[in-house]
């Protein structure tokens, strides 16, 4: 597992690169697909939904993990208090 500094470096470097790659894929899609140019609302909605879904999934997983750790910590402290 990576330490926090390495995770932060990957996030700071990797996230903008992923964004550039995603934008490049969108431009390539619009250049090569007449459906994308002909239906801008559908294309724009899909372009918006993909990163939002990824971000929401990551956020929910991280929140669930933090909540679970917090609940386990409280449960172990309560157990010690009763002993």
Residue pairs with C-beta under 8 A, 6 or more apart in sequence:
2 10
22 50
22 51
26 47
29 36
29 43
30 36
30 37
30 43
35 43
36 43
37 43
